Amino acid sequence: MRPRPSCCRARAAAIADVTSRAGAVLRFVTIVAVLHAPSWFGGWLFQVPRAEERPLFNLDLLAAAALACTSSVWGMVALLLAWAADGFRAAAKNYHFMSTLDLVDAARFVDMLNLQAFVSLQVVGAAVGLVAGLAATLWLTRQSRQFVLPLLLTAVLAAACDVANGSFHLFGLDKDRRGISLNYAGSPAWNVWSTELQSRAASVTVGAIPDPITFRTLRDWQTGHPSRTSLLVLVESMGLPRQPEVKHWLRARLMTTRLASRWDASETEELFHGSTTFGELRTLCGLYAHYSQLDDVLAAGCLPHRLAADGVDSVGIHGFGLRMFDRGLWWPRIGLQPWRWRGEKDLAMNCNPAFPGICDEEVIAEAVRQAQTPGRFVYALTLDTHLPMDKKRLAPVPSDLRVICDATGTPLEACQLVQELGELLAYLEEKLIRSESTPLVVVVGDHGPPFSETANREVFEADRVPLFVLRPR
């Protein structure tokens, strides 16, 4: 007996209904996956630990996708803002900016940079991936109002899991008592907002650093020797290696036997917070502050102004344009007279691919020349070891360092940076040995190197930099 037509239609309708539901579920899962693909893939590619900025589920993106289900235009705007908050917050933290808006503010100096140096296959791949993700999300969510509630429920469920895990950071729930290290949910936009509030609160009261070792060493020695000269070299991205063997190799580039005939060399370490300008105020003024917060009262306590009372003049030397981070304005405010280069065409130039300027060897050579004058404080800020490094210009890693890096599991990129830092210290040692005077010399890092990959970043301490002190015998 043939099946009744009505039964066939009912069965076909049921199959169509199941197929439709399965298709909707698959489409929903695809939307969630496409939204988070940049974060998930980036976490795998760079081996970054998941933190508040890199959660498993991004609440901003889920909310933006829900909006895209009702309006493609506003959804696109929300998605772009959500991805921008994620990217800028991660970049700000990576480069030691105290807030995301500090990074955004630095964009006014972008004309001074060679932006091509920041372009890599990874950056191009990330940009293409974001464009593809945006297009795919807008196509999957168009005229799909039925996904609004599931997307919002997914966000709520992820947040609930994060609360249960003790790692939810929205609305002041800073418990951080995690059952597991994974962060289920997070909102980069909230992190941007909260860190900006914290930054503003901190800016109300500028703090003196409890133990500014560099500042104190220079102040005390120069005060006791007003007719003598001191030299401070702040080295870009000279982080403190974790492995003793790597640390010893770096130290040995400066603290040599022949140098010990004229200087008593010692080594310690100093805490750092923030980017390079924070390192400058840490060493020159003993302050934890943003340079925009300097006023005449704060500036009066900085080392150049203090030394001026004893007749010591101060000069600051840098190979990059002093418009960068407004150094041409706030250096004189703290009593530091910027060195004006002459005859740049005869100097070594553009050793850093991203920051074209006068090379560090010229900066070091000029600093040592300036330190031959009695009764002077000389400050030199280096640049060439700023990331990214020019891999075409890098010399092969020397065999002794290569053996150490292999034995300690130090990745090639971090090993190359140590090599570059070592060459700078060795060049300084050579110039000091050949100089006639014997000033106090203090060499310290500004901050740890801003590697994005965890394997490279963990070669160095997260909050400390090396500090070398050479005291005249």
C-alpha positions in Angstrom: 0.0 0.0 0.0 1.4 3.4 -0.9 1.9 5.9 1.9 -0.7 8.6 2.1 0.3 11.9 0.5 -0.4 13.7 3.7 2.1 11.5 5.6 4.8 12.2 3.0 4.2 15.9 3.3 4.4 15.7 7.1 7.6 13.7 7.0 9.1 16.1 4.5 8.1 19.0 6.6 9.6 17.4 9.7 12.9 16.7 7.8 12.9 20.3 6.5 12.3 21.6 10.0 15.2 19.5 11.5 17.5 20.6 8.6 16.5 24.2 9.1 17.2 24.1 12.9 20.5 22.3 12.3 21.5 24.9 9.7 20.6 27.7 12.2 22.7 26.1 14.9 25.6 25.7 12.5 25.3 29.3 11.4 25.2 30.5 15.0 28.3 28.5 15.9 30.0 29.8 12.8 29.2 33.4 13.9 30.7 32.9 17.3 33.8 31.2 15.8 34.4 33.8 13.2 34.1 36.6 15.8 36.8 35.0 18.0 39.0 33.6 15.3 41.5 36.5 15.4 41.9 36.2 19.2 42.0 32.4 19.2 44.4 32.2 16.3 46.5 35.1 17.6 46.8 33.3 21.0 48.0 30.2 19.3 50.4 32.0 16.9 52.0 34.2 19.6 51.6 31.7 22.4 50.2 34.5 24.6 48.7 33.6 28.0 45.0 34.3 28.2 44.3 37.3 30.4 41.6 39.9 30.8 42.5 41.4 27.4 42.5 37.9 25.7 39.5 36.0 27.0 38.0 32.9 25.5 34.8 34.8 24.8 34.8 38.5 24.0 31.7 40.1 25.4 32.1 43.2 23.3 32.1 41.1 20.1 29.1 39.1 21.1 27.1 42.3 21.8 28.3 43.8 18.5 27.2 40.7 16.6 23.8 40.9 18.2 23.5 44.5 17.0 24.6 43.4 13.5 21.6 41.1 13.4 19.3 44.1 13.5 21.5 46.7 11.6 24.5 45.8 9.4 25.7 49.4 9.5 25.7 49.9 13.3 26.8 46.3 13.7 29.8 47.0 11.5 30.7 50.1 13.6 30.3 48.2 16.8 32.5 45.3 15.6 35.2 47.7 14.4 35.2 49.4 17.8 35.3 46.1 19.7 38.2 44.8 17.7 40.0 48.2 18.0 39.6 48.2 21.8 41.0 44.7 21.9 44.0 45.5 19.6 44.8 48.9 21.1 44.6 47.6 24.7 46.9 44.7 23.9 49.4 46.9 22.1 49.3 49.5 24.9 50.0 46.8 27.5 52.7 45.2 25.3 54.6 48.5 24.9 54.3 49.4 28.5 51.9 52.4 28.1 50.1 53.1 31.3 46.7 53.4 29.4 45.3 52.9 26.0 44.7 56.6 25.5 48.5 57.2 26.1 49.1 55.0 23.1 46.4 56.8 21.1 48.0 60.1 22.0 51.3 58.9 20.7 49.8 58.7 17.3 50.5 62.4 16.8 54.1 61.5 16.4 53.5 58.9 13.7 54.9 61.1 11.0 58.3 60.7 12.6 58.3 56.9 12.2 59.0 54.6 9.3 55.8 52.7 9.4 57.0 50.1 6.8 59.2 48.7 9.5 56.2 47.6 11.5 54.7 45.7 8.5 55.3 42.0 8.6 53.6 38.9 7.3 52.0 38.5 10.7 50.6 42.1 10.6 49.3 41.7 7.1 47.8 38.3 7.9 46.1 39.9 11.0 44.7 42.7 8.9 43.4 40.4 6.2 41.9 38.1 8.8 40.0 41.0 10.5 38.6 42.2 7.1 37.5 38.7 6.3 36.1 38.2 9.7 34.1 41.4 9.5 32.7 40.6 6.1 31.8 37.0 7.1 30.1 38.2 10.4 28.1 40.8 8.6 27.0 38.2 5.9 26.1 35.6 8.5 24.1 38.0 10.7 22.2 39.9 8.0 18.5 39.7 8.5 19.1 37.2 11.4 17.2 38.6 14.3 16.7 35.1 15.6 20.3 35.1 16.7 20.1 38.2 18.9 18.9 36.4 22.0 21.3 33.4 21.6 24.3 35.7 21.2 23.4 37.7 24.3 22.7 34.5 26.3 26.1 33.2 25.2 27.6 36.4 26.6 25.7 36.0 29.9 26.7 32.3 30.2 30.4 33.0 29.5 30.3 35.8 32.1 28.7 33.5 34.6 31.4 30.9 34.1 34.0 33.7 34.6 32.3 34.8 37.8 32.3 31.2 39.1 36.0 31.0 38.2 36.7 34.1 40.2 38.3 36.0 37.3 35.5 38.4 36.2 36.8 42.0 36.1 33.7 43.9 35.1 31.8 46.2 37.6 34.6 45.9 40.2 34.5 42.2 40.6 38.3 41.9 40.8 38.4 38.6 42.8 41.0 36.9 40.7 40.7 33.7 42.7 40.8 31.5 39.6 40.0 27.8 39.8 41.7 27.5 36.4 43.9 29.9 34.6 41.5 30.3 31.6 39.4 33.4 31.4 36.0 32.5 30.0 34.8 36.0 29.4 36.2 39.5 29.2 35.5 43.0 27.8 38.5 44.8 26.3 36.4 48.0 26.1 35.7 47.8 29.8 39.4 47.3 30.4 40.2 50.4 28.3 37.7 52.4 30.3 38.8 51.1 33.7 42.5 51.5 33.1 41.9 55.0 31.9 40.0 55.8 35.1 42.9 54.3 37.1 45.4 56.4 35.1 43.4 59.5 35.8 43.2 58.7 39.5 47.0 58.1 39.6 47.7 61.4 37.8 46.0 63.3 40.6 48.9 62.6 43.0 52.3 62.2 41.4 54.4 59.9 43.5 58.0 59.9 44.5 59.5 56.4 43.9 60.3 54.8 47.3 63.8 53.8 46.3 64.9 55.4 43.0 68.3 53.7 42.9 69.6 55.4 39.8 68.5 58.8 40.8 69.8 58.4 44.3 73.2 57.1 43.1 73.7 60.0 40.8 72.4 62.6 43.2 74.6 61.5 46.2 77.8 61.1 44.2 77.5 64.3 42.2 76.6 66.2 45.4 79.7 64.9 47.0 81.8 65.6 44.0 80.5 68.9 42.5 83.6 69.5 40.4 83.5 66.0 38.8 81.3 64.7 36.0 78.7 61.9 35.9 77.3 60.1 32.9 73.8 58.4 32.8 73.1 56.1 29.9 69.4 55.0 29.7 69.4 52.0 27.3 66.3 51.3 25.2 64.6 48.0 26.0 67.5 46.6 28.2 65.5 44.2 30.3 66.9 42.0 33.0 67.6 38.5 31.7 66.1 35.7 33.9 68.8 33.2 33.1 72.1 33.8 35.1 74.2 32.7 32.1 72.5 35.3 29.8 72.8 37.9 32.5 76.5 37.2 33.0 77.2 37.4 29.2 75.5 40.8 29.0 77.3 42.2 32.1 80.7 41.0 30.8 80.4 43.3 27.8 80.7 46.3 30.0 82.4 45.2 33.3 85.7 44.1 31.9 89.1 43.6 33.6 90.7 46.6 31.8 87.9 48.8 32.9 88.4 47.7 36.5 91.8 49.5 36.5 89.9 52.9 36.7 86.4 52.1 37.9 84.9 50.0 40.7 82.1 48.2 38.9 78.9 47.0 40.6 75.6 45.6 39.4 72.1 45.7 40.8 68.6 46.0 39.4 65.8 48.5 39.5 62.0 48.3 39.3 60.4 49.9 36.2 56.9 51.0 35.4 55.7 52.3 32.1 57.3 53.3 28.9 60.5 55.1 28.1 59.5 58.5 29.3 58.5 57.0 32.7 62.0 55.5 32.8 63.4 59.0 32.1 61.5 60.5 35.0 62.4 57.5 37.2 66.1 58.1 36.7 66.3 61.8 36.3 63.7 62.9 38.9 63.0 59.9 41.1 59.3 60.3 40.1 56.5 57.9 39.0 54.7 60.3 36.6 53.8 61.1 33.1 55.9 63.9 31.6 52.7 65.9 31.0 52.2 66.2 34.8 55.5 68.0 35.3 55.1 71.5 36.8 57.8 73.9 38.1 57.6 72.4 41.6 58.1 68.9 40.5 60.8 69.9 38.0 62.8 71.7 40.7 63.4 68.3 42.4 64.9 66.7 39.3 68.6 66.0 39.1 69.6 68.7 36.6 68.0 71.5 38.6 69.4 70.1 41.9 72.9 70.0 40.4 72.6 73.5 38.9 72.6 74.9 42.4 76.2 73.5 42.8 77.3 74.9 39.5 76.9 71.7 37.5 75.5 72.0 34.0 73.4 69.2 32.5 73.2 68.1 28.9 70.8 65.6 27.3 71.8 63.6 24.2 69.4 61.6 22.0 69.6 60.5 18.4 65.9 60.9 17.6 63.9 64.0 17.0 63.2 65.8 20.3 59.6 66.5 19.2 58.9 62.8 20.0 57.1 62.7 23.3 57.7 66.4 23.6 61.2 66.1 24.9 62.1 69.4 23.4 59.7 71.0 25.9 60.0 69.1 29.1 63.8 68.4 29.1 64.6 72.1 29.5 61.8 72.3 32.2 63.8 69.9 34.4 67.0 71.7 33.7 68.3 69.4 31.0 69.8 71.2 27.9 69.2 69.2 24.7 72.3 68.6 22.6 71.9 70.1 19.2 73.5 68.0 16.6 75.6 69.6 13.9 76.8 68.0 10.6 74.4 65.1 10.6 75.4 64.1 7.1 78.8 63.0 8.4 77.2 60.9 11.2 76.1 57.3 11.2 72.3 57.4 10.6 69.2 55.2 10.6 70.4 52.1 12.5 66.9 51.4 13.7 64.4 50.6 10.9 61.3 52.1 12.6 62.9 55.2 14.2 65.2 56.8 11.7 67.8 59.0 13.4 71.4 59.3 14.5 72.8 55.9 15.5 73.6 55.0 19.1 77.3 54.8 18.5 77.3 58.5 17.7 75.2 59.2 20.8 77.5 57.2 23.0 80.6 58.8 21.5 79.2 62.3 22.0 78.2 61.5 25.6 81.7 60.3 26.5 83.2 63.4 24.8 80.8 65.6 26.8 81.8 63.8 30.0 85.4 65.0 29.6 84.4 68.4 30.9 84.6 68.8 34.7 81.5 69.7 36.6 78.9 68.3 34.2 76.1 65.9 34.2 75.6 64.1 30.9 72.5 62.1 30.0 72.3 59.9 27.0 69.2 58.1 25.8 69.7 55.3 23.3 67.3 54.1 20.6 68.7 51.4 18.2 67.6 48.5 20.4 63.9 49.5 20.1 61.8 46.8 18.6 61.3 45.9 15.8 64.9 45.2 15.0 66.3 45.3 11.5 66.9 41.6 10.8 68.8 42.4 7.6 71.3 44.5 9.6 71.8 42.1 12.4 75.2 40.3 12.5 75.2 36.5 13.3 74.9 35.7 17.0 78.5 35.1 18.3 79.3 31.5 19.1 79.6 32.0 22.8 76.2 33.7 23.1 74.7 31.2 20.7 75.8 28.3 23.0 74.3 30.0 26.0 71.0 30.7 24.2 70.7 27.1 23.1 71.5 25.8 26.5 69.0 28.1 28.3 66.2 27.7 25.6 66.4 31.4 24.7 64.6 32.0 21.4 66.5 33.5 18.5 64.7 36.9 18.6 65.5 37.4 22.3 69.0 36.2 21.8 69.5 38.7 19.0 68.3 41.5 21.2 70.8 40.5 23.9 73.5 40.5 21.3 72.5 44.1 20.2 72.5 45.2 23.9 75.8 43.6 24.4 77.4 45.3 21.4 76.2 48.7 22.8 77.7 48.0 26.2 80.9 46.9 24.6 81.1 50.0 22.5 80.5 52.1 25.7 83.3 50.2 27.4 85.7 50.9 24.5 84.9 54.6 24.5 85.4 54.9 28.3 88.7 53.1 28.2 90.0 55.4 25.5 88.8 58.6 27.3 91.1 60.7 29.5 88.6 61.5 32.3 87.1 59.0 34.7 83.5 60.1 35.4 80.9 58.3 37.4 79.0 56.1 34.9 75.5 54.7 35.5 73.9 52.4 32.8 70.3 51.3 33.2 67.4 50.0 31.1 64.3 52.0 30.6 61.9 49.0 30.5 61.7 45.4 29.5 61.7 44.6 25.7 58.1 44.8 24.3 58.1 41.4 22.6 54.6 40.3 21.7 55.5 36.6 21.8 55.5 35.1 25.3 58.5 32.9 24.7 60.7 35.9 23.9 59.1 38.2 26.5 59.7 35.7 29.3 63.4 35.7 28.7 63.4 39.0 30.7 62.0 39.9 34.1 58.5 41.5 33.9 59.2 44.4 36.2 63.0 44.9 36.6 65.9 46.2 34.6 69.7 45.8 35.1 71.6 48.7 36.6 75.4 49.0 36.3 77.4 51.5 38.3 81.0 52.4 37.5 82.6 54.4 40.4 85.9 56.2 39.7 88.7 54.7 41.8 
